[in-house]
């Protein structure tokens, strides 16, 4: 039985994108610029979110 179908996977992807956009806004609001440090932090956050989502979907669809 599949726990995650295409509709739920799309929702997970949109929530990751929305969370990254909100995090970018907060980082910009704190420092007034998006520099190299902020980009590295957002990239690491995106990689971690994608890895966790892939693991969650693979284990849920077994």
N, C-alpha and C positions, 0 to 999 in steps of 0.2 A: 504494500500500500504506500502510495506516495504522499508524504506529508506536505511537501512544498511543490505546488504546481506553478505554471508560468505566471499566473496572476500574483501569487505571493512572492515569487522571485523578483518580479518587476517592482513590487512594493518595497522589498528590501533594498534594491538598487536605488530607488528614488529616495529612500530614507537616508542612505549613505551620502548621496549627493546633497541632500538638504542639510544634513548635519555638517558636512564639510563647508558648505556655503555659510552656514551660521557661525561656524568656528572661524572662518576667514573674516567675517564681519566683526566678530569680537576681537580678533587679533588686530585688525585695522583700527578699531575703535580705541584700543589700548595705546597703540604706539603711533598711530597716524600715518602709517605706511605699511606696505607689504614688502618686506625685504627678504634676503636670503634665509635668515633664520626662520621666519614665518613659513616660507615655502617648504623648507625641510620638515618642519613640524607637521604641516598639513599633509605632506607626502607620506610621512611615516604613519600618520593617523589613517590615511586612505589605504595604505598597504595592510595595516593591521585589521581594519574593518573588512576588507575584501577577503583576507585569509580566514578570519573568523566566520564570515558568511559562507564561504565555500565549504569549510569543515562542517558547519551546521546543516547546510543543505545536503551534503553527501551522507552524513550520518542519519538525517531525518528521512531520506528517500530510500534507505536500505530495505 
